[in-house]
Amino acid sequence: MTRAGVLGAIITAGTVAMVAVPYAAQQPAAAGPNVAQIEKVKDNLYMITGGGGNTAAFVAGNGVVLVDTKLANWGQAILDKVRTVTDTPITHIINTHTHGDHVGSNEFFDPKVEIIVQENTAANMAKMPVFAEPAKKHGLSDQSFKDKLTVLGGNDAIDLYYFGPAHTNGDTFVVFRNLRVMHAGDAFSGPNNPILDTNNGGTGLGYPATLAKAAAGIKGVETVIPGHSGVTTWQAFVDYGEFMKSFVDTVSGAAKAGKSVDQAVAEFKPADKFKAYNLTRATANIETIYRELGR
């Protein structure tokens, strides 16, 4: 997996307009070599930003576990930042979902690095054109799971959870158990209307239920690394589930009442605590929910 293709080549053609454009706006191209930034989240856990989705780097006893690898050609930038905190090797990569700004630099790392994903993500990644070349296939998953998997053990235990479709049909919640930290991937990319990648099994109608299951099923987390925004709290994640339920309920009600997409957009008024949310994708999401409802 060379990650050499652009995001549009990595993601299926149907999702390019939906995924590449918003993330390109968040991550403007820079001249010269790719340079990431690193910040400490908890002891032995760091967040590396730039170049797509947030990468987590967990320094375990026998090596470093990465969560997500950004866009293509960002592997060296990730490694450079890891090397500022440890010289131990990269041993595992966990991909939260299939998008090229989260799996794009898998291929940069040693083929001996074990890549772990949810089983639907494994199937989605296998369809990506970037992984079709034999020389790039080591960027695909080595291990997949259905509902839950624990990676490593003891103080290094990392619990992987799947609760159903949301952003895609393979969204993994990664919990660093003893640090009480979760990487949410793009099921919670930040305080915004999410991208609904229906080409990779994402769903607007099912999104709130998945978040509710995650909020109920994951215990002990205090700190959350979203897919694209800054480190936040567990309560912010719970609140996001409330926002999505309100949004989907309102849109579903408008559709069932025979209202147009434009009317549904005009009528959705977020609660005061969600006023700062980025709602630029509201129209696209409402259109997707209408299609899911057969309207």
N, C-alpha and C positions, 0 to 999 in steps of 0.2 A: 504494500500500500504506500505508494510514494507520496500521497497527499499532494502530488504535483499538479493535479487538475484543479481548475478553479472550482468554487463552490457549486456553480451551476452544473459542472461535469460530474460532481460527486453525488449530488442529489438527483433524484429522478426528474425528468424534464418537467413533469407536471407541478413540481413543488418549487421550481426556480423562482418564479415571480413571487411566490408566497414567502419563501424563506430567504433567498439571497438578497432581495432588495432591503427588507427591514434591517438585517444584520449588517449589510454593507453600510447603511446609514449610521449604525452604532459604532462600526469599526472602520473608519476611513483609511484608505490605503496610505501608507507612509513611504517616503523615498528612502532608499538605502536598506540596510539589513533590518530584519524584523526584530524588534526589541520589546520584550515583555516586562511586566512589573510583578513584584512579589510582595505579599504581606503576610504576617503571621496571624493565624486565626486562633490556634491553641498550641500547647506544647506539641512539637513534632508535626504540626499540620499547618500548611500554607496554602494560600490562594494565589494563583498566577493569572494575571489579567492581560488583555490585549489579544488580537488575532482570532477573535471569535468568542466561543463560550469560555466561562471561567474554568480553569484547570485547578484541581486540588492536588497537592503533593503531600503525601503522608509518609513520614520517615519511620518505618517499622524497624523491628529488631534486625531483620536480615535483608532489608532492601527498601526501596521506595515504591509506593503504590500511587499511580496517577489516576485521577478521575477526569476523563476527557482530554483530548489532545489538540483542540483548536482546528484552525484551517490548515490546508496544505502548506508545507514549507515553514511551519512554526515549531517543528521539533527541536531544532537547535536552540531556539530562543527559550523554549521550556527547559531544556537540559541546562542551559547556561544559568538560569535562575535556580534550579535545583542544586547546582554545584556551589551556589553561594551559601547553602545551609548544610550540605552533606556531600561526602564523596562515595556513599554507598550506591550500589547499582540500582537501576530501575528493574523491578522484578514483575510487576503487575500493572496492567492498564484496565480500568473499568470504564466502559462507555455507557453514558446514561441513555443514549438513544442514537439513531442512525444518521443524523444530519452531519454534513461535511464540516461544519464549524465546531464539531465535537469529536469527530473521528478522523479528521483530515490529516493529522500527522502520526497516526498509528504506525505507518510504514517506516517512519524514520528510526524507530527504536529496534533494538536487537530482536531477531526472530525468536529468541529464547524467552522474551518477555511474554507472560501469559495474559491474554486478552479475554475479558469476561463481560458478557452482556446478557440481557434478557432474551429468551428464545425468539420472540417476535422481532427484536432488533437484529438478531443473527440472520434471520431470513431477509429482513430489509437490507442489511448491509451486503448480503450476497448478491443482491440485484444491482448494486451500484456499479456503473461503468468503470470507475476508477480501480475497482478490485478485480476486474476481468483479466488483467495481465498476470501471467504466472509469477512474475517477479514482485508483484504487489500483494499477493494473496496472504502473506504472513500478517497483513494488517487486519484480516478478518478474525473473528473470535475463535479462541481455543476451547472455551467452556461457556455454556449457557445454562440458564436456570429458568424455571417456570414462575414460581411465586416467591420463594425466599432462598437465599444462599448466604452462608457465612464464610467469609474469606479470612484466612489466617486464624489466630486464636489468642486466648489469654488477653493481655492488655492491648494487643494489636487487632483484636477482632473487629471486622467490618461486616455489617449486616446489609444485605441487598434485598430490597423489597419491590414487588410488583403488585399493584392493586387494580390494574385495568387501564383502558385507553384514556388518553387525555390529549396532550400535544401530539403524540404518535401512539401506536398500539404497543410500544415496548418501553415506556418510560420507567427507568429505574431510580428509586430513592436509595441513596448510599449513606449509611449511618455508621459513623465512627463511634462505636458503642461507648468506649470508656472516656472519650472526649466530649460526648453529648452534643455532637455536631452532625448535621445532615447536609449532604450535597443533593439538591433537589432537581438538578438538570433543568430542562425547559418546561417541565410540568409546572414549575414556578420560576420563570425566567426573571421575574421582577414584578414591581407593581404596575401591571399593564394588562390590556387585553392580549391574550396569548395568540400565537400562530396556531391555527388548527390545520394540521397537515393530514388531510383526509386521504391523500395518496399513500401515506404510510400508516393508515389506520387510525389517525387522530379523529376526535369527535368533540363537537360542542355540547351535544345533549348529554354525553356520558362524563364530561369533564368534572362537574361538581361532585358526582358520586365517587369518582376516583380520589379526588382530594379529601373528601370526607372519610373514606376508608383509610387513607394514609394518616390523617390526623388522629383517627381513633386507634389505628393499629400500631403506630410507632410510639414508643414510650421513652421518656427520659431525655429527649432532645431539648437543648436550650438555644442553640445557635444554628443558623441556616445559611448555607452558601447557595444563592440562586444561580440559575444558568447564566445570567448576564449582568446582573446588578450587584451592588455591594453587599457585604455580609450583613445579615439581619437576624431577627429573633424568631423563635418558634411561633410566638403570637402573630407575627407578621404573616407567616405561612398559614396559620389557622384563619386569619382575617381574609387572606386571599381566597380561601375556599368559600367563605361567606360571600365575598364579592362575586365569584363566579356563579354561585347558586342564585343570587339575586339577579344577575345579568341574564342567565339562561332562563330562569322562571319568567322574567319580564318579557323577553323576546318570544318565548313559547306562547305566552298568553296573548301577545299581539298577533302572532301568526294565526292562532286558533280563532281570534276575533275577526280575522279577515283583513287585518291592516297590512299596508305595504311595508316594504323594508324601510323606506324613507320615514314613514310614520313611526315605526319601531325605533329607529335611530333617534328621532326627535323626542320620543317619549321616555327613553331611558335616562333616568336621573340618578346617578350614584349617590349613596349615602355620604354624609359630610366627611366621614373618615376615609373615604375613597376619592375625595376630590382631587388629590394630587396624582392619581393614577393616570398613566398614559393611555388614552382611549383612541388613539389614531387608527387602530385596527377594528374598531367597533363595527363599522359598516360591513367589512369583509366577514367578520364573525357572524353577524346577523344574517347575512346572505347564506353562509354555510349552514347555520341552524335551520333556516327556512328550507334549504334543500334537504336536510336530514328529516325534516317533518313532512317532506313531499309537497311543500307549498310553492 
